[in-house]
Amino acid sequence: MNHRRSSQRNITRYINYLRRRIQILQAQSTEMTQTMNMLLVDQNILMDETHNLQALQRQLDYQNRLQDALNFSLEEEIRQLRELTGQQLPQPLLPSSLLPVQTPSPPPPSLPSGVQNLEGPQALIPNGGADEDFKPVEPKAKE
């Protein structure tokens, strides 16, 4: 009989231990579920930010390509204007040993009769600035 009571007490203790263990595991499960939900929300936020940053990167890359194309176009236009006005092109910064071999360029085309070969800012003004209606404004004297 003693043995039976002892055995029953041990079983009761073990059942109580298992109940406590179940409560602990349920609490841990609830905590892990909450953590997982927070991580999923964070993941969604980060995915949205990633998509936005990728779109911004694509936009900036596109703008960069446009700027490069504009720069190239402007450099080409400046080169052509300098050739037309007879201005010497700037010397490259690289030593001549590193530059590719260039063949001499043909002389600039001759200008039509009545057109002057002007240099400087007047070259960019139609008629070389020779406009009869244009009268320069005299600067006012400081009082």
MODAVEN-V718932 format. One record per helix or strand of 2 or more residues. SS is the DSSP state (helix for helix, strand for strand). FROM is the first residue (numbers start at 0). TO is the last residue. If there is no record, write none. Layout:
# MODAVEN-V718932
<<SS:FROM:TO> <SS:FROM:TO>>
This chain:
# MODAVEN-V718932
<<helix:1:84> <helix:95:97> <helix:119:123> <helix:125:128>>
